[in-house]
């Protein structure tokens, strides 16, 4: 009888071991499946990385270069900027005191140039005939392009006078001229240092030797 009981206990232990192994195997299955899933995800990540390196990254580099190249090809041989300094006082319509054309070449090996045009130059102003260039700025109505003077008519008149294309315009009042000079730390000339206030007084002085020519040369 004792042997029979022992055999039964052994059988119980064997059964318990089998159940334990079976439960452990079941618990391990999700881990095994998860590992298989991870192995399946790796090729997808590699594929995405290849797409980024072979397609997206080259596009990020090439597109700006192409855009810059197109802009360069379409750019004019010279980019001409009309600079107008006016005599605005309060609400009064302004006249152009100083007119310059700053020309920037497309080819960096060529020099930039700055042309000054005396305000009293006799030119043909559209719809007004032969007149002083400064009057082109005061004729007509103000537009959205400028609340100071008729920059469009002035630009057109100078384009016809110099036979060039104006690509951009900059306008200065007395106050903005002083602000710009002070912003850059003043200017030095043969006569010494000038801050904004002193520089404005010099460029407005029409009674010294040279008159308007001296004013534009100082600038």
N, CA and C atoms as a LAMMPS dump frame, in Angstrom:
ITEM: TIMESTEP
0
ITEM: NUMBER OF ATOMS
657
ITEM: BOX BOUNDS ff ff ff
-5.0000000000000000e+02 5.0000000000000000e+02
-5.0000000000000000e+02 5.0000000000000000e+02
-5.0000000000000000e+02 5.0000000000000000e+02
ITEM: ATOMS id mol type element x y z
1 1 1 N 0.817 -1.23 0
2 1 2 C 0 0 0
3 1 3 C 0.843 1.268 0
4 2 1 N 1.862 1.393 0.772
5 2 2 C 2.7 2.61 0.751
6 2 3 C 3.271 2.889 -0.608
7 3 1 N 3.682 1.828 -1.344
8 3 2 C 4.258 2.017 -2.675
9 3 3 C 3.24 2.624 -3.607
10 4 1 N 2.051 2.169 -3.5
11 4 2 C 0.984 2.679 -4.381
12 4 3 C 0.762 4.158 -4.115
13 5 1 N 0.75 4.574 -2.875
14 5 2 C 0.572 5.984 -2.521
15 5 3 C 1.709 6.824 -3.066
16 6 1 N 2.922 6.31 -2.971
17 6 2 C 4.085 7.025 -3.459
18 6 3 C 4.019 7.223 -4.953
19 7 1 N 3.553 6.145 -5.615
20 7 2 C 3.399 6.264 -7.065
21 7 3 C 2.396 7.34 -7.409
22 8 1 N 1.37 7.411 -6.708
23 8 2 C 0.343 8.424 -6.967
24 8 3 C 0.877 9.826 -6.712
25 9 1 N 1.704 9.984 -5.686
26 9 2 C 2.306 11.295 -5.422
27 9 3 C 3.254 11.695 -6.527
28 10 1 N 3.973 10.685 -7.03
29 10 2 C 4.882 10.984 -8.15
30 10 3 C 4.099 11.436 -9.368
31 11 1 N 2.994 10.755 -9.555
32 11 2 C 2.145 11.115 -10.692
33 11 3 C 1.608 12.535 -10.525
34 12 1 N 1.253 12.845 -9.292
35 12 2 C 0.766 14.214 -9.045
36 12 3 C 1.845 15.24 -9.331
37 13 1 N 3.08 14.951 -8.858
38 13 2 C 4.186 15.873 -9.11
39 13 3 C 4.447 16.028 -10.596
40 14 1 N 4.354 14.882 -11.296
41 14 2 C 4.578 14.926 -12.749
42 14 3 C 3.514 15.764 -13.439
43 15 1 N 2.284 15.574 -12.992
44 15 2 C 1.17 16.352 -13.558
45 15 3 C 1.343 17.833 -13.248
46 16 1 N 1.742 18.145 -12.034
47 16 2 C 1.958 19.543 -11.642
48 16 3 C 3.055 20.189 -12.48
49 17 1 N 4.122 19.421 -12.732
50 17 2 C 5.214 19.938 -13.552
51 17 3 C 4.749 20.224 -14.958
52 18 1 N 3.944 19.299 -15.504
53 18 2 C 3.433 19.488 -16.865
54 18 3 C 2.546 20.724 -16.942
55 19 1 N 1.661 20.896 -15.926
56 19 2 C 0.782 22.068 -15.911
57 19 3 C 1.597 23.349 -15.789
58 20 1 N 2.62 23.294 -14.931
59 20 2 C 3.47 24.47 -14.753
60 20 3 C 4.187 24.821 -16.051
61 21 1 N 4.725 23.806 -16.749
62 21 2 C 5.42 24.03 -18.024
63 21 3 C 4.457 24.572 -19.077
64 22 1 N 3.229 23.976 -19.026
65 22 2 C 2.209 24.411 -19.99
66 22 3 C 1.827 25.859 -19.758
67 23 1 N 1.63 26.255 -18.5
68 23 2 C 1.272 27.647 -18.17
69 23 3 C 2.401 28.603 -18.523
70 24 1 N 3.631 28.155 -18.273
71 24 2 C 4.797 28.997 -18.592
72 24 3 C 4.915 29.211 -20.088
73 25 1 N 4.628 28.147 -20.84
74 25 2 C 4.693 28.255 -22.301
75 25 3 C 3.646 29.214 -22.815
76 26 1 N 2.465 29.152 -22.204
77 26 2 C 1.378 30.049 -22.623
78 26 3 C 1.738 31.486 -22.315
79 27 1 N 2.341 31.714 -21.138
80 27 2 C 2.744 33.068 -20.771
81 27 3 C 3.837 33.6 -21.69
82 28 1 N 4.69 32.677 -22.136
83 28 2 C 5.807 33.1 -22.99
84 28 3 C 5.379 33.389 -24.42
85 29 1 N 4.238 32.88 -24.828
86 29 2 C 3.821 33.046 -26.225
87 29 3 C 3.659 34.499 -26.636
88 30 1 N 2.997 35.368 -25.844
89 30 2 C 2.902 36.774 -26.248
90 30 3 C 4.258 37.432 -26.418
91 31 1 N 5.223 37.058 -25.544
92 31 2 C 6.566 37.617 -25.662
93 31 3 C 7.199 37.173 -26.968
94 32 1 N 6.973 35.89 -27.287
95 32 2 C 7.524 35.351 -28.538
96 32 3 C 6.905 36.038 -29.749
97 33 1 N 5.602 36.253 -29.67
98 33 2 C 4.887 36.941 -30.751
99 33 3 C 5.354 38.375 -30.863
100 34 1 N 5.553 39.036 -29.73
101 34 2 C 6 40.423 -29.722
102 34 3 C 7.357 40.565 -30.382
103 35 1 N 8.22 39.583 -30.099
104 35 2 C 9.537 39.623 -30.716
105 35 3 C 9.449 39.487 -32.223
106 36 1 N 8.542 38.642 -32.666
107 36 2 C 8.338 38.474 -34.114
108 36 3 C 7.826 39.758 -34.73
109 37 1 N 6.891 40.453 -34.001
110 37 2 C 6.357 41.717 -34.496
111 37 3 C 7.45 42.767 -34.597
112 38 1 N 8.34 42.822 -33.6
113 38 2 C 9.445 43.776 -33.64
114 38 3 C 10.357 43.529 -34.82
115 39 1 N 10.582 42.242 -35.105
116 39 2 C 11.415 41.905 -36.249
117 39 3 C 10.773 42.349 -37.547
118 40 1 N 9.452 42.336 -37.595
119 40 2 C 8.735 42.775 -38.799
120 40 3 C 8.791 44.286 -38.962
121 41 1 N 8.875 45.05 -37.833
122 41 2 C 8.893 46.514 -37.896
123 41 3 C 10.242 47.058 -38.37
124 42 1 N 11.308 46.366 -38.106
125 42 2 C 12.637 46.856 -38.453
126 42 3 C 12.814 47.11 -39.944
127 43 1 N 12.392 46.201 -40.823
128 43 2 C 12.512 46.489 -42.258
129 43 3 C 11.726 47.718 -42.683
130 44 1 N 10.581 47.979 -42.046
131 44 2 C 9.788 49.165 -42.382
132 44 3 C 10.536 50.443 -42.006
133 45 1 N 11.167 50.421 -40.849
134 45 2 C 11.944 51.592 -40.428
135 45 3 C 13.113 51.825 -41.367
136 46 1 N 13.762 50.737 -41.759
137 46 2 C 14.877 50.86 -42.697
138 46 3 C 14.402 51.398 -44.037
139 47 1 N 13.22 50.961 -44.456
140 47 2 C 12.66 51.424 -45.73
141 47 3 C 12.373 52.921 -45.676
142 48 1 N 11.786 53.384 -44.568
143 48 2 C 11.509 54.812 -44.395
144 48 3 C 12.798 55.621 -44.392
145 49 1 N 13.821 55.066 -43.75
146 49 2 C 15.109 55.761 -43.694
147 49 3 C 15.715 55.868 -45.086
148 50 1 N 15.59 54.786 -45.872
149 50 2 C 16.115 54.816 -47.241
150 50 3 C 15.386 55.85 -48.068
151 51 1 N 14.055 55.931 -47.919
152 51 2 C 13.255 56.916 -48.668
153 51 3 C 13.692 58.33 -48.317
154 52 1 N 13.922 58.589 -47.031
155 52 2 C 14.356 59.923 -46.602
156 52 3 C 15.716 60.275 -47.189
157 53 1 N 16.653 59.311 -47.123
158 53 2 C 18.013 59.57 -47.599
159 53 3 C 18.093 59.672 -49.116
160 54 1 N 17.296 58.887 -49.824
161 54 2 C 17.39 58.842 -51.283
162 54 3 C 16.499 59.851 -51.996
163 55 1 N 15.38 60.241 -51.354
164 55 2 C 14.418 61.115 -52.041
165 55 3 C 14.249 62.455 -51.334
166 56 1 N 13.84 62.427 -50.072
167 56 2 C 13.474 63.665 -49.374
168 56 3 C 14.684 64.555 -49.12
169 57 1 N 15.778 63.973 -48.611
170 57 2 C 16.978 64.769 -48.313
171 57 3 C 17.562 65.429 -49.564
172 58 1 N 17.701 64.713 -50.679
173 58 2 C 18.178 65.39 -51.905
174 58 3 C 17.272 66.514 -52.365
175 59 1 N 15.946 66.328 -52.207
176 59 2 C 15.013 67.389 -52.598
177 59 3 C 15.19 68.629 -51.732
178 60 1 N 15.408 68.414 -50.424
179 60 2 C 15.622 69.537 -49.503
180 60 3 C 16.85 70.348 -49.915
181 61 1 N 17.868 69.659 -50.431
182 61 2 C 19.102 70.339 -50.849
183 61 3 C 18.967 70.951 -52.234
184 62 1 N 18.346 70.205 -53.156
185 62 2 C 18.302 70.626 -54.563
186 62 3 C 17.319 71.769 -54.811
187 63 1 N 16.134 71.731 -54.176
188 63 2 C 15.097 72.734 -54.453
189 63 3 C 15.573 74.162 -54.178
190 64 1 N 16.19 74.469 -53.002
191 64 2 C 16.684 75.843 -52.793
192 64 3 C 17.724 76.262 -53.826
193 65 1 N 18.596 75.304 -54.229
194 65 2 C 19.612 75.623 -55.238
195 65 3 C 18.954 75.964 -56.57
196 66 1 N 17.932 75.188 -56.941
197 66 2 C 17.215 75.457 -58.191
198 66 3 C 16.515 76.81 -58.143
199 67 1 N 15.868 77.107 -56.998
200 67 2 C 15.171 78.388 -56.861
201 67 3 C 16.146 79.561 -56.955
202 68 1 N 17.295 79.413 -56.297
203 68 2 C 18.314 80.465 -56.36
204 68 3 C 18.81 80.642 -57.798
205 69 1 N 19.014 79.512 -58.496
206 69 2 C 19.468 79.578 -59.883
207 69 3 C 18.462 80.267 -60.784
208 70 1 N 17.173 79.955 -60.588
209 70 2 C 16.111 80.581 -61.394
210 70 3 C 16.054 82.076 -61.119
211 71 1 N 16.136 82.437 -59.82
212 71 2 C 16.115 83.86 -59.453
213 71 3 C 17.3 84.605 -60.069
214 72 1 N 18.457 83.94 -60.079
215 72 2 C 19.646 84.575 -60.648
216 72 3 C 19.485 84.779 -62.154
217 73 1 N 18.939 83.769 -62.838
218 73 2 C 18.755 83.872 -64.288
219 73 3 C 17.742 84.952 -64.65
220 74 1 N 16.703 85.083 -63.81
221 74 2 C 15.658 86.069 -64.089
222 74 3 C 16.025 87.479 -63.627
223 75 1 N 17.038 87.591 -62.783
224 75 2 C 17.435 88.906 -62.261
225 75 3 C 17.966 89.797 -63.382
226 76 1 N 17.725 91.107 -63.279
227 76 2 C 18.256 92.028 -64.299
228 76 3 C 19.77 92.127 -64.207
229 77 1 N 20.395 92.575 -65.277
230 77 2 C 21.846 92.721 -65.285
231 77 3 C 22.298 93.727 -64.222
232 78 1 N 21.45 94.728 -63.983
233 78 2 C 21.701 95.687 -62.905
234 78 3 C 20.392 95.954 -62.165
235 79 1 N 20.46 95.974 -60.848
236 79 2 C 19.291 96.294 -60.028
237 79 3 C 19.433 97.753 -59.608
238 80 1 N 18.556 98.597 -60.153
239 80 2 C 18.653 100.047 -59.944
240 80 3 C 17.646 100.525 -58.904
241 81 1 N 18.143 101.231 -57.904
242 81 2 C 17.297 101.748 -56.825
243 81 3 C 17.293 103.274 -56.873
244 82 1 N 16.1 103.847 -56.98
245 82 2 C 15.958 105.304 -56.965
246 82 3 C 15.832 105.776 -55.518
247 83 1 N 16.728 106.666 -55.107
248 83 2 C 16.716 107.228 -53.753
249 83 3 C 16.289 108.688 -53.851
250 84 1 N 15.231 109.033 -53.132
251 84 2 C 14.696 110.396 -53.165
252 84 3 C 14.7 110.975 -51.754
253 85 1 N 15.343 112.118 -51.6
254 85 2 C 15.28 112.876 -50.351
255 85 3 C 14.378 114.069 -50.568
256 86 1 N 13.293 114.171 -49.806
257 86 2 C 12.297 115.221 -50.051
258 86 3 C 12.295 116.275 -48.943
259 87 1 N 11.609 117.391 -49.234
260 87 2 C 11.58 118.52 -48.285
261 87 3 C 10.238 118.602 -47.565
262 88 1 N 9.693 117.491 -47.188
263 88 2 C 8.366 117.469 -46.565
264 88 3 C 8.361 118.273 -45.267
265 89 1 N 7.325 119.132 -45.144
266 89 2 C 7.13 119.926 -43.921
267 89 3 C 5.668 119.813 -43.517
268 90 1 N 5.397 119.088 -42.466
269 90 2 C 4.016 118.92 -42.017
270 90 3 C 3.163 118.229 -43.072
271 91 1 N 1.984 118.809 -43.357
272 91 2 C 1.048 118.242 -44.33
273 91 3 C 1.275 118.782 -45.731
274 92 1 N 2.233 119.647 -45.89
275 92 2 C 2.505 120.254 -47.192
276 92 3 C 3.043 119.21 -48.17
277 93 1 N 2.642 119.298 -49.439
278 93 2 C 3.157 118.393 -50.454
279 93 3 C 4.659 118.578 -50.606
280 94 1 N 5.361 117.475 -50.674
281 94 2 C 6.824 117.531 -50.712
282 94 3 C 7.355 117.614 -52.134
283 95 1 N 8.533 118.202 -52.244
284 95 2 C 9.284 118.199 -53.501
285 95 3 C 10.555 117.381 -53.283
286 96 1 N 11.126 116.893 -54.365
287 96 2 C 12.339 116.074 -54.246
288 96 3 C 13.568 116.978 -54.237
289 97 1 N 14.275 116.99 -53.133
290 97 2 C 15.493 117.797 -52.998
291 97 3 C 16.706 117.091 -53.603
292 98 1 N 16.78 115.807 -53.35
293 98 2 C 17.93 115.011 -53.811
294 98 3 C 17.424 113.745 -54.489
295 99 1 N 17.981 113.429 -55.646
296 99 2 C 17.636 112.2 -56.37
297 99 3 C 18.914 111.484 -56.783
298 100 1 N 18.977 110.199 -56.462
299 100 2 C 20.133 109.374 -56.804
300 100 3 C 19.656 108.033 -57.34
301 101 1 N 20.48 107.42 -58.156
302 101 2 C 20.226 106.057 -58.62
303 101 3 C 21.405 105.2 -58.189
304 102 1 N 21.118 104.26 -57.302
305 102 2 C 22.139 103.309 -56.835
306 102 3 C 21.992 102.041 -57.653
307 103 1 N 23.042 101.677 -58.39
308 103 2 C 22.978 100.541 -59.311
309 103 3 C 23.863 99.392 -58.823
310 104 1 N 23.233 98.212 -58.639
311 104 2 C 23.942 97.015 -58.167
312 104 3 C 24.024 96.016 -59.313
313 105 1 N 25.237 95.639 -59.736
314 105 2 C 25.367 94.718 -60.872
315 105 3 C 25.055 93.274 -60.5
316 106 1 N 24.542 92.528 -61.457
317 106 2 C 24.309 91.092 -61.262
318 106 3 C 25.633 90.354 -61.131
319 107 1 N 26.598 90.763 -61.938
320 107 2 C 27.942 90.179 -61.918
321 107 3 C 28.756 90.866 -60.823
322 108 1 N 29.143 90.097 -59.807
323 108 2 C 29.85 90.684 -58.66
324 108 3 C 31.228 91.235 -59.028
325 109 1 N 31.743 90.862 -60.189
326 109 2 C 33.049 91.379 -60.595
327 109 3 C 32.961 92.808 -61.135
328 110 1 N 31.732 93.25 -61.417
329 110 2 C 31.532 94.614 -61.919
330 110 3 C 31.263 95.562 -60.751
331 111 1 N 31.608 96.833 -60.887
332 111 2 C 31.444 97.775 -59.773
333 111 3 C 29.998 98.261 -59.635
334 112 1 N 29.643 98.636 -58.406
335 112 2 C 28.369 99.333 -58.186
336 112 3 C 28.566 100.798 -58.59
337 113 1 N 27.45 101.498 -58.767
338 113 2 C 27.564 102.914 -59.135
339 113 3 C 26.473 103.715 -58.445
340 114 1 N 26.751 104.995 -58.219
341 114 2 C 25.798 105.916 -57.604
342 114 3 C 25.76 107.192 -58.451
343 115 1 N 24.618 107.444 -59.064
344 115 2 C 24.457 108.612 -59.931
345 115 3 C 23.575 109.631 -59.22
346 116 1 N 24.012 110.868 -59.135
347 116 2 C 23.192 111.932 -58.564
348 116 3 C 22.662 112.823 -59.685
349 117 1 N 21.397 113.219 -59.546
350 117 2 C 20.741 114.043 -60.566
351 117 3 C 20.277 115.345 -59.916
352 118 1 N 20.79 116.479 -60.33
353 118 2 C 20.38 117.766 -59.731
354 118 3 C 18.866 117.973 -59.846
355 119 1 N 18.271 118.489 -58.797
356 119 2 C 16.815 118.656 -58.727
357 119 3 C 16.272 119.628 -59.764
358 120 1 N 17.081 120.603 -60.178
359 120 2 C 16.607 121.608 -61.128
360 120 3 C 16.9 121.249 -62.582
361 121 1 N 17.276 119.982 -62.816
362 121 2 C 17.513 119.55 -64.203
363 121 3 C 16.243 119.739 -65.028
364 122 1 N 16.397 120.28 -66.231
365 122 2 C 15.241 120.497 -67.111
366 122 3 C 14.986 119.213 -67.887
367 123 1 N 13.848 118.621 -67.646
368 123 2 C 13.521 117.333 -68.267
369 123 3 C 12.074 117.365 -68.778
370 124 1 N 11.744 116.372 -69.571
371 124 2 C 10.376 116.242 -70.056
372 124 3 C 9.564 115.431 -69.057
373 125 1 N 8.568 116.08 -68.436
374 125 2 C 7.685 115.418 -67.471
375 125 3 C 6.369 115.108 -68.175
376 126 1 N 5.959 113.861 -68.148
377 126 2 C 4.751 113.45 -68.863
378 126 3 C 3.537 114.294 -68.457
379 127 1 N 2.823 114.776 -69.468
380 127 2 C 1.616 115.612 -69.303
381 127 3 C 1.924 117.016 -68.802
382 128 1 N 3.201 117.328 -68.589
383 128 2 C 3.564 118.658 -68.095
384 128 3 C 4.65 119.308 -68.937
385 129 1 N 5.169 118.618 -69.921
386 129 2 C 6.169 119.184 -70.818
387 129 3 C 7.522 119.381 -70.154
388 130 1 N 8.293 120.321 -70.675
389 130 2 C 9.636 120.581 -70.156
390 130 3 C 9.529 121.306 -68.82
391 131 1 N 10.135 120.73 -67.801
392 131 2 C 9.996 121.293 -66.452
393 131 3 C 11.172 120.847 -65.593
394 132 1 N 11.237 121.409 -64.38
395 132 2 C 12.262 120.972 -63.431
396 132 3 C 11.929 119.562 -62.944
397 133 1 N 12.957 118.76 -62.79
398 133 2 C 12.758 117.374 -62.338
399 133 3 C 12.086 117.316 -60.969
400 134 1 N 12.415 118.236 -60.099
401 134 2 C 11.835 118.232 -58.754
402 134 3 C 10.319 118.367 -58.759
403 135 1 N 9.762 119.004 -59.814
404 135 2 C 8.318 119.21 -59.867
405 135 3 C 7.551 117.914 -60.152
406 136 1 N 8.221 116.924 -60.713
407 136 2 C 7.545 115.648 -60.979
408 136 3 C 7.056 115.01 -59.683
409 137 1 N 7.729 115.313 -58.597
410 137 2 C 7.39 114.726 -57.299
411 137 3 C 6.147 115.384 -56.687
412 138 1 N 5.858 116.629 -57.114
413 138 2 C 4.744 117.365 -56.51
414 138 3 C 3.479 117.322 -57.371
415 139 1 N 3.627 116.951 -58.657
416 139 2 C 2.461 116.89 -59.544
417 139 3 C 1.575 115.686 -59.225
418 140 1 N 0.302 115.809 -59.589
419 140 2 C -0.624 114.674 -59.493
420 140 3 C -1.058 114.359 -58.078
421 141 1 N -1.805 113.269 -57.966
422 141 2 C -2.333 112.836 -56.678
423 141 3 C -1.402 111.818 -56.039
424 142 1 N -1.448 111.77 -54.709
425 142 2 C -0.685 110.752 -53.998
426 142 3 C -1.323 109.388 -54.218
427 143 1 N -0.517 108.345 -54.225
428 143 2 C -1.008 106.987 -54.437
429 143 3 C -0.641 106.115 -53.25
430 144 1 N -1.09 104.859 -53.291
431 144 2 C -0.766 103.926 -52.214
432 144 3 C 0.733 103.639 -52.148
433 145 1 N 1.427 103.868 -53.265
434 145 2 C 2.87 103.578 -53.311
435 145 3 C 3.663 104.584 -52.484
436 146 1 N 3.167 105.802 -52.348
437 146 2 C 3.857 106.817 -51.558
438 146 3 C 2.864 107.823 -51.004
439 147 1 N 2.986 108.14 -49.72
440 147 2 C 2.134 109.15 -49.085
441 147 3 C 2.87 110.473 -48.961
442 148 1 N 4.056 110.563 -49.592
443 148 2 C 4.878 111.767 -49.478
444 148 3 C 4.812 112.595 -50.749
445 149 1 N 5.122 111.956 -51.878
446 149 2 C 5.117 112.651 -53.163
447 149 3 C 4.814 111.685 -54.287
448 150 1 N 4.821 112.207 -55.521
449 150 2 C 4.506 111.368 -56.673
450 150 3 C 5.769 110.608 -57.11
451 151 1 N 6.05 109.541 -56.408
452 151 2 C 7.251 108.757 -56.688
453 151 3 C 7.146 108.059 -58.04
454 152 1 N 5.935 107.709 -58.443
455 152 2 C 5.761 106.993 -59.708
456 152 3 C 6.114 107.884 -60.899
457 153 1 N 5.651 109.132 -60.871
458 153 2 C 5.96 110.056 -61.967
459 153 3 C 7.451 110.406 -61.963
460 154 1 N 8.023 110.56 -60.775
461 154 2 C 9.462 110.832 -60.669
462 154 3 C 10.267 109.665 -61.222
463 155 1 N 9.864 108.461 -60.858
464 155 2 C 10.55 107.258 -61.359
465 155 3 C 10.463 107.169 -62.88
466 156 1 N 9.281 107.377 -63.422
467 156 2 C 9.089 107.31 -64.871
468 156 3 C 9.936 108.367 -65.591
469 157 1 N 9.987 109.567 -65.019
470 157 2 C 10.756 110.661 -65.638
471 157 3 C 12.25 110.338 -65.661
472 158 1 N 12.761 109.784 -64.565
473 158 2 C 14.185 109.452 -64.498
474 158 3 C 14.505 108.255 -65.394
475 159 1 N 13.59 107.302 -65.483
476 159 2 C 13.798 106.171 -66.393
477 159 3 C 13.941 106.66 -67.833
478 160 1 N 13.083 107.603 -68.225
479 160 2 C 13.157 108.154 -69.587
480 160 3 C 14.424 108.985 -69.784
481 161 1 N 14.83 109.709 -68.732
482 161 2 C 16.018 110.557 -68.826
483 161 3 C 17.296 109.73 -68.986
484 162 1 N 17.418 108.665 -68.182
485 162 2 C 18.644 107.862 -68.182
486 162 3 C 18.554 106.609 -69.057
487 163 1 N 17.36 106.341 -69.57
488 163 2 C 17.121 105.148 -70.388
489 163 3 C 17.502 103.871 -69.623
490 164 1 N 16.968 103.753 -68.4
491 164 2 C 17.204 102.572 -67.57
492 164 3 C 15.882 102.143 -66.939
493 165 1 N 15.898 100.976 -66.325
494 165 2 C 14.747 100.474 -65.579
495 165 3 C 15.017 100.621 -64.089
496 166 1 N 14.103 101.291 -63.395
497 166 2 C 14.208 101.416 -61.935
498 166 3 C 13.503 100.221 -61.309
499 167 1 N 14.212 99.484 -60.461
500 167 2 C 13.657 98.264 -59.864
501 167 3 C 13.116 98.457 -58.451
502 168 1 N 13.502 99.552 -57.812
503 168 2 C 13.022 99.801 -56.455
504 168 3 C 13.226 101.256 -56.078
505 169 1 N 12.493 101.707 -55.073
506 169 2 C 12.596 103.109 -54.64
507 169 3 C 12.726 103.207 -53.126
508 170 1 N 13.438 104.258 -52.687
509 170 2 C 13.574 104.574 -51.254
510 170 3 C 13.353 106.073 -51.108
511 171 1 N 12.519 106.467 -50.128
512 171 2 C 12.24 107.888 -49.905
513 171 3 C 12.651 108.291 -48.491
514 172 1 N 13.252 109.485 -48.392
515 172 2 C 13.673 110.021 -47.103
516 172 3 C 13.016 111.377 -46.874
517 173 1 N 12.609 111.61 -45.637
518 173 2 C 12.202 112.949 -45.202
519 173 3 C 13.369 113.528 -44.396
520 174 1 N 13.224 114.776 -43.947
521 174 2 C 14.278 115.366 -43.125
522 174 3 C 14.548 114.519 -41.874
523 175 1 N 13.486 114.117 -41.225
524 175 2 C 13.623 113.383 -39.961
525 175 3 C 14.229 112 -40.185
526 176 1 N 13.756 111.289 -41.213
527 176 2 C 14.285 109.942 -41.453
528 176 3 C 15.752 109.996 -41.889
529 177 1 N 16.137 111.085 -42.593
530 177 2 C 17.55 111.25 -42.979
531 177 3 C 18.427 111.363 -41.727
532 178 1 N 17.998 112.199 -40.781
533 178 2 C 18.769 112.35 -39.537
534 178 3 C 18.842 111.026 -38.778
535 179 1 N 17.732 110.311 -38.737
536 179 2 C 17.698 109.034 -38.015
537 179 3 C 18.677 108.032 -38.616
538 180 1 N 18.73 107.966 -39.932
539 180 2 C 19.62 107.012 -40.601
540 180 3 C 21.077 107.358 -40.335
541 181 1 N 21.424 108.65 -40.425
542 181 2 C 22.808 109.07 -40.173
543 181 3 C 23.215 108.731 -38.734
544 182 1 N 22.331 109.017 -37.781
545 182 2 C 22.638 108.697 -36.379
546 182 3 C 22.703 107.185 -36.158
547 183 1 N 21.892 106.439 -36.883
548 183 2 C 21.842 104.988 -36.728
549 183 3 C 23.175 104.334 -37.099
550 184 1 N 23.848 104.898 -38.109
551 184 2 C 25.136 104.333 -38.547
552 184 3 C 26.322 104.958 -37.807
553 185 1 N 26.01 105.784 -36.818
554 185 2 C 27.09 106.365 -36.016
555 185 3 C 27.657 107.658 -36.556
556 186 1 N 26.891 108.351 -37.446
557 186 2 C 27.367 109.598 -38.027
558 186 3 C 28.249 109.347 -39.245
559 187 1 N 28.717 110.428 -39.879
560 187 2 C 29.574 110.32 -41.06
561 187 3 C 30.781 111.232 -40.903
562 188 1 N 31.866 110.839 -41.559
563 188 2 C 33.084 111.64 -41.551
564 188 3 C 33.333 112.204 -42.942
565 189 1 N 33.65 113.475 -43.031
566 189 2 C 33.998 114.113 -44.294
567 189 3 C 35.33 114.838 -44.119
568 190 1 N 35.747 115.541 -45.16
569 190 2 C 37.002 116.31 -45.066
570 190 3 C 36.903 117.416 -44.022
571 191 1 N 35.655 117.831 -43.726
572 191 2 C 35.445 118.902 -42.741
573 191 3 C 35.262 118.378 -41.324
574 192 1 N 35.326 117.05 -41.135
575 192 2 C 35.166 116.509 -39.795
576 192 3 C 33.961 115.589 -39.663
577 193 1 N 33.547 115.415 -38.405
578 193 2 C 32.457 114.479 -38.083
579 193 3 C 31.099 115.18 -38.123
580 194 1 N 30.099 114.458 -38.668
581 194 2 C 28.733 114.993 -38.739
582 194 3 C 27.76 113.991 -38.125
583 195 1 N 26.942 114.482 -37.184
584 195 2 C 25.829 113.657 -36.728
585 195 3 C 24.634 113.942 -37.631
586 196 1 N 23.476 113.371 -37.327
587 196 2 C 22.309 113.532 -38.191
588 196 3 C 21.893 114.975 -38.401
589 197 1 N 21.847 115.74 -37.327
590 197 2 C 21.401 117.139 -37.396
591 197 3 C 22.363 117.978 -38.246
592 198 1 N 23.646 117.8 -38.015
593 198 2 C 24.639 118.587 -38.732
594 198 3 C 24.705 118.177 -40.208
595 199 1 N 24.576 116.881 -40.469
596 199 2 C 24.604 116.397 -41.856
597 199 3 C 23.422 116.948 -42.638
598 200 1 N 22.241 116.998 -42.012
599 200 2 C 21.06 117.533 -42.688
600 200 3 C 21.254 119.009 -43.026
601 201 1 N 21.813 119.768 -42.101
602 201 2 C 22.057 121.199 -42.347
603 201 3 C 23.003 121.395 -43.537
604 202 1 N 23.981 120.507 -43.671
605 202 2 C 24.939 120.616 -44.768
606 202 3 C 24.299 120.307 -46.125
607 203 1 N 23.519 119.221 -46.183
608 203 2 C 22.937 118.844 -47.481
609 203 3 C 21.832 119.821 -47.906
610 204 1 N 21.286 120.572 -46.96
611 204 2 C 20.242 121.546 -47.306
612 204 3 C 20.812 122.926 -47.649
613 205 1 N 22.094 123.106 -47.45
614 205 2 C 22.719 124.4 -47.722
615 205 3 C 22.938 124.564 -49.231
616 206 1 N 22.138 125.416 -49.861
617 206 2 C 22.211 125.61 -51.313
618 206 3 C 22.993 126.878 -51.678
619 207 1 N 23.527 127.55 -50.701
620 207 2 C 24.168 128.845 -50.965
621 207 3 C 25.685 128.805 -50.846
622 208 1 N 26.243 127.652 -50.557
623 208 2 C 27.699 127.554 -50.531
624 208 3 C 28.211 127.294 -51.95
625 209 1 N 29.496 127.272 -52.123
626 209 2 C 30.087 127.058 -53.439
627 209 3 C 29.654 125.708 -54.002
628 210 1 N 29.157 125.721 -55.224
629 210 2 C 28.728 124.482 -55.865
630 210 3 C 27.234 124.276 -55.857
631 211 1 N 26.512 124.967 -54.94
632 211 2 C 25.053 124.885 -54.912
633 211 3 C 24.549 123.445 -54.804
634 212 1 N 23.6 123.039 -55.676
635 212 2 C 23.008 121.703 -55.638
636 212 3 C 24.043 120.631 -55.917
637 213 1 N 25.039 120.925 -56.751
638 213 2 C 26.066 119.949 -57.038
639 213 3 C 26.846 119.594 -55.773
640 214 1 N 27.132 120.58 -54.965
641 214 2 C 27.865 120.347 -53.716
642 214 3 C 27.015 119.538 -52.739
643 215 1 N 25.711 119.779 -52.722
644 215 2 C 24.817 119.042 -51.825
645 215 3 C 24.815 117.56 -52.154
646 216 1 N 24.688 117.223 -53.423
647 216 2 C 24.634 115.808 -53.811
648 216 3 C 26.005 115.159 -53.669
649 217 1 N 27.087 115.892 -53.893
650 217 2 C 28.41 115.316 -53.747
651 217 3 C 28.721 115.014 -52.29
652 218 1 N 28.187 115.846 -51.373
653 218 2 C 28.399 115.595 -49.952
654 218 3 C 27.764 114.294 -49.54
655 219 1 N 26.578 114.022 -50.082
656 219 2 C 25.895 112.77 -49.751
657 219 3 C 26.639 111.598 -50.348
